Structures are given as structure tokens and as C-alpha cells.
């Protein structure tokens, strides 16, 4: 290459680099409106498949998700509709739901752009608060995510004696699936309270303690014998069933109605002797058939 030609190319490349740097600087210094434009692009790539292009919870993958994705314009939210709360959920995700943590995927600038866009979606013609049914209100009061009475995944368990159990065998009972771990401090602390609840309602309430970090049900049973004598430990050795129940944090609990449908799901330790949880259990025990009689779903207005 001739020196003159080289000089021309070098000057041209330098000019392009300067222009690119200027463009990036201008982008970073753009006001909130343009931050939202960037957020819209990131939202379409990372969030729209679940939340929908306009944030109404109607994305292509939403039908398979339990609990369903949030409609950002709908009210009420379980926390204040602020940039701070949206940022926290964006970074940390939602345990027990399909919402993942994004702090390992998005840069801090990207997070701020997404937060701004979602904040604007949430405050763009927000829907009127929807009236909850009595059953939905009970779930909300107990801080349990509503699963909309979807069919739960299949699950086959084994106890310390080697006996197997499937959810179909519990049809007609109100069921609490308690996914726990032998190394989970919060799980260990809440087991006695859950045992008291089970004993309070005797054979009308089926509580299944499903240990997820121990394949030997005998080991798990030994721990339950110390914490809550009379409780039975189960394991699901394949791991497939637990994955289907989307156990992303321990403890996780699923609540199944007497007709076998999934009512709700909750992650994290809770007070199993609380008034709200007791009210939820008592409501669904009304639909449990007397012992020895066939199950028949009661008609409710």
C-alpha cells in the first residue's frame, strides 16, 4: 500500500472510531425517554416471550407458566409499583416462579433501561383493580401464588419402607406438598409447625414431606422422626418430578384441592400456624368427603 493511501485509510478509521465513541457517549447521556427506548429493545429480547410485547402477561410462553407472568398494568401488585421494587425483582428474580435473576445476564446499564421501560408499562393506563374471588383472596392473604387450578405435574414418591405413592391416590383430600432439604435450615425450623397443622386436621389433610437432597428416604425419615414424630418422609429419586414442580428454592410448598387441581405455590419459610393459612386449609376441608365416602366436588356459587 502506498504511503498516501495508508494515510487516507488511517485517517478514515480514526474518524470512524471517534464518531463511534461520540455516538456511544451521546447514547449514554440521552434522557429517560431514550433510556426507555433501549429498555424496549431489551424487553422484547429477554422478557416479551413471557410478559408479552406490551407487558400484559400474554407472551407466547405464558400459557405454560405457573404462576402466570404479571400483567404490569394490572393491580394490585404485592409490592409498591416503584423503580426500586422493579429493579429488585429484575436483579433477583422471583423464587418459585419462572422469573429468573438477571444480574448475571444484563449489565447494570441494561438493567436500568429495562427498569425504566417496565415502570412506564406499569403506569401506562393501569387497569382497575380486579375483584378477587373468595378463594383468591384466601391465597393472597396467605401470601401464596395463585396457580389458577391448573393440573399439577405427575409425581411418584417412595417412603422409607419402599412403598410408592402417587398424587392420584390422594384424590379427595386437601394436599400440601412440602419440598424440603436435610441441609435447609429454614425447612428444618418450619417442619414442626407443619406437623401440628397436619395433626390438627388428621386424615382430612395430607401433608407430603418430599426431601429433595437425599435419595435415601430412610435418612430423611430419621430427621423427621426427631423433628416431627409421626410424619412420613418421601423421596423422588429420578429428580424429574421435582423439576416439573419448579422447585427453585427451599422450602417450597404446593397446595392441591380435593379434586387434584393445583391451587397455589409458595417459596420460603412460613408460619404454618398462622390465621391466614389455617383459614385457607379450613376452606378446602369443606370439600373433603367424610372418611369412607366417595369424593364429590361441592358446587359453589
C-alpha positions in Angstrom: 0.0 0.0 0.0 1.4 3.5 -0.9 2.1 5.8 2.0 -0.5 8.3 0.8 -3.2 5.6 0.6 -2.2 4.3 4.0 -2.6 7.8 5.5 -6.0 8.2 4.0 -7.2 4.8 5.4 -5.8 5.6 8.8 -7.5 9.0 8.9 -10.7 7.4 7.8 -10.6 4.7 10.5 -9.7 7.2 13.1 -12.7 9.3 12.1 -15.0 6.3 12.4 -13.6 5.4 15.8 -14.2 9.0 17.0 -17.7 9.0 15.6 -18.5 5.7 17.2 -17.2 6.9 20.6 -19.2 10.1 20.2 -22.3 8.0 19.4 -21.9 5.8 22.5 -21.4 8.9 24.7 -24.5 10.5 23.3 -26.5 7.3 23.8 -25.4 7.1 27.5 -26.2 10.7 28.0 -29.7 10.5 26.4 -32.6 11.4 28.7 -35.1 9.0 30.2 -37.2 8.7 27.1 -34.3 7.3 25.1 -33.4 5.0 28.1 -36.9 3.6 27.7 -36.3 3.0 24.0 -33.3 0.9 24.8 -35.3 -0.8 27.5 -38.0 -1.7 25.0 -35.4 -3.5 22.8 -34.0 -5.4 25.7 -37.5 -6.2 26.9 -38.5 -7.6 23.6 -35.4 -9.9 23.5 -35.4 -11.0 27.1 -38.9 -10.6 28.6 -41.6 -10.5 25.9 -41.9 -14.3 25.4 -43.4 -14.5 28.9 -44.8 -11.0 29.7 -45.9 -10.2 26.1 -44.8 -7.3 23.9 -46.8 -4.7 25.9 -46.3 -6.3 29.3 -49.8 -7.8 29.6 -48.6 -11.3 30.6 -49.7 -12.7 27.3 -46.4 -13.8 25.8 -46.0 -17.0 23.7 -44.7 -19.0 26.6 -47.2 -17.6 29.2 -49.7 -20.4 28.9 -47.3 -22.9 30.3 -46.1 -20.9 33.3 -47.5 -21.3 36.8 -47.9 -18.8 38.4 -48.6 -16.8 35.2 -46.5 -13.8 34.3 -47.5 -10.5 35.7 -49.6 -8.0 33.7 -47.7 -4.9 34.5 -50.8 -2.7 34.1 -53.0 -4.8 36.4 -53.4 -4.0 40.0 -52.8 -4.8 42.8 -49.1 -5.7 43.0 -47.8 -7.4 46.1 -45.2 -4.6 46.5 -45.1 -0.8 45.7 -45.0 0.0 41.9 -41.7 1.8 42.1 -38.5 1.7 40.1 -36.7 0.4 43.2 -39.1 -2.6 43.5 -38.9 -3.3 39.8 -35.1 -3.2 39.9 -35.0 -5.6 42.9 -37.2 -8.2 41.1 -35.3 -7.8 37.8 -32.0 -8.4 39.5 -33.0 -11.1 42.0 -35.9 -12.9 40.1 -38.9 -14.4 41.9 -38.2 -17.7 43.8 -40.7 -20.4 43.0 -41.7 -18.7 39.8 -40.4 -18.7 36.2 -38.9 -15.2 36.7 -35.1 -15.7 36.7 -32.5 -13.4 38.2 -30.9 -11.2 35.6 -27.9 -9.8 37.5 -25.7 -12.4 35.8 -27.1 -11.7 32.3 -27.7 -8.0 32.0 -25.2 -5.2 32.6 -26.1 -2.5 35.2 -26.9 -0.1 32.3 -29.2 -2.7 30.7 -31.0 -3.3 34.0 -31.7 0.4 34.4 -33.0 0.5 30.8 -35.4 -2.4 31.4 -36.5 -1.0 34.8 -37.4 2.3 33.1 -39.4 0.6 30.4 -41.3 -1.7 32.7 -42.0 1.2 35.1 -43.6 3.0 32.1 -45.6 0.0 31.1 -46.8 -0.4 34.7 -48.1 3.2 34.8 -49.5 3.4 31.3 -53.2 3.3 31.6 -53.1 0.9 34.6 -56.1 -1.4 34.8 -58.7 -1.0 37.5 -58.1 -3.3 40.5 -59.7 -6.6 39.7 -62.1 -8.0 42.3 -60.7 -11.2 43.8 -62.9 -14.2 44.4 -63.2 -15.5 48.0 -60.7 -18.3 47.2 -58.3 -15.9 45.5 -58.4 -13.6 48.5 -57.5 -16.5 50.8 -54.5 -17.3 48.7 -53.5 -13.7 48.7 -53.9 -13.3 52.5 -51.6 -16.3 53.0 -49.0 -15.0 50.5 -49.4 -17.9 48.2 -49.2 -17.5 44.4 -52.4 -18.5 42.6 -51.9 -21.3 40.2 -55.4 -21.0 38.7 -56.5 -24.6 39.4 -54.2 -26.0 36.8 -53.4 -29.7 36.6 -50.3 -30.4 38.6 -47.4 -32.4 37.2 -47.1 -36.1 37.7 -45.3 -37.2 40.8 -44.4 -40.6 42.2 -42.8 -40.9 45.6 -41.2 -43.5 47.8 -41.1 -43.7 51.6 -38.6 -45.3 53.9 -40.3 -48.7 53.7 -40.1 -48.7 49.9 -43.8 -48.1 49.4 -44.7 -45.9 46.4 -47.3 -43.2 46.3 -48.7 -41.1 43.5 -50.8 -37.9 43.7 -53.7 -39.8 42.1 -54.0 -41.9 45.3 -54.7 -38.7 47.3 -57.7 -37.7 45.2 -60.4 -36.3 47.5 -58.0 -34.9 50.1 -56.6 -31.4 50.5 -52.9 -31.9 49.9 -49.8 -29.9 50.9 -46.6 -30.9 49.0 -43.7 -29.8 51.2 -40.4 -29.8 49.3 -37.6 -29.6 51.8 -33.9 -30.5 52.2 -31.9 -32.0 55.1 -29.4 -29.2 54.8 -32.0 -26.4 54.6 -32.2 -24.6 58.0 -35.5 -22.8 57.2 -37.0 -26.2 56.2 -36.0 -27.8 59.5 -37.4 -24.9 61.5 -40.8 -25.0 59.9 -41.4 -28.7 59.9 -42.8 -28.9 63.5 -45.4 -26.2 62.7 -46.5 -28.0 59.6 -46.7 -31.3 61.6 -49.0 -29.6 64.1 -51.3 -28.4 61.3 -51.4 -31.9 59.8 -52.3 -33.4 63.2 -55.0 -30.7 63.8 -56.9 -31.9 60.8 -55.9 -35.5 61.0 -56.7 -37.6 57.9 -58.5 -34.9 56.0 -55.3 -33.1 55.3 -52.5 -34.9 53.5 -49.0 -33.4 54.1 -46.2 -35.0 52.0 -42.7 -34.1 53.1 -40.7 -34.5 49.8 -37.0 -34.5 50.5 -35.0 -33.2 47.5 -31.4 -33.5 48.6 -31.4 -37.1 49.8 -32.1 -40.2 47.7 -32.4 -42.5 50.8 -35.8 -42.0 52.3 -34.6 -43.7 55.4 -32.1 -40.9 56.1 -34.8 -38.3 55.6 -37.2 -40.2 57.8 -34.7 -40.3 60.6 -34.6 -36.5 60.6 -38.4 -36.2 60.6 -38.6 -38.7 63.5 -36.6 -36.2 65.6 -38.4 -33.1 64.4 -42.0 -34.3 64.0 -42.7 -37.8 65.2 -45.4 -39.4 63.1 -44.6 -37.5 59.9 -43.5 -39.5 56.9 -40.6 -38.7 54.6 -40.8 -39.3 50.9 -38.2 -39.0 48.1 -38.4 -38.8 44.3 -35.2 -40.4 43.2 -35.4 -39.5 39.5 -35.4 -35.8 40.1 -37.7 -35.3 37.1 -40.8 -34.9 39.2 -39.2 -32.2 41.4 -38.0 -30.3 38.3 -41.6 -30.3 37.0 -42.7 -28.7 40.2 -40.2 -25.9 39.6 -38.6 -26.2 43.0 -36.1 -23.4 42.7 -35.8 -22.5 46.4 -36.3 -24.4 49.6 -38.7 -24.8 51.2 -41.3 -24.8 48.5 -45.0 -25.8 49.1 -47.7 -26.7 46.6 -51.4 -26.7 47.6 -53.7 -29.2 45.8 -57.5 -29.1 46.0 -59.5 -32.3 46.8 -60.2 -32.6 43.0 -56.5 -32.8 42.4 -56.1 -29.3 40.9 -53.2 -27.0 41.9 -54.4 -24.1 44.0 -51.2 -22.3 44.8 -47.4 -22.4 45.3 -45.2 -20.7 47.9 -41.5 -20.5 48.4 -39.7 -19.7 51.6 -40.3 -20.5 55.2 -43.7 -19.6 56.6 -45.8 -19.7 59.8 -47.9 -22.8 59.3 -49.9 -21.9 62.4 -50.9 -18.5 61.1 -54.5 -17.4 60.9 -54.4 -16.9 57.1 -53.0 -20.4 56.4 -55.5 -22.0 58.8 -58.4 -20.2 57.0 -57.2 -21.5 53.7 -56.9 -25.1 54.9 -60.4 -25.0 56.6 -62.0 -23.6 53.5 -60.8 -26.5 51.3 -61.5 -29.1 54.0 -65.2 -28.2 53.4 -64.8 -30.0 50.1 -63.2 -33.2 51.6 -65.6 -36.1 51.7 -66.3 -37.8 55.0 -63.9 -40.7 55.6 -65.1 -43.8 53.7 -67.4 -42.0 51.3 -66.6 -41.2 47.7 -65.3 -37.8 46.8 -67.6 -35.4 45.1 -66.7 -31.8 44.3 -69.2 -29.5 46.0 -70.9 -26.8 43.9 -70.0 -23.3 44.9 -71.5 -20.0 43.8 
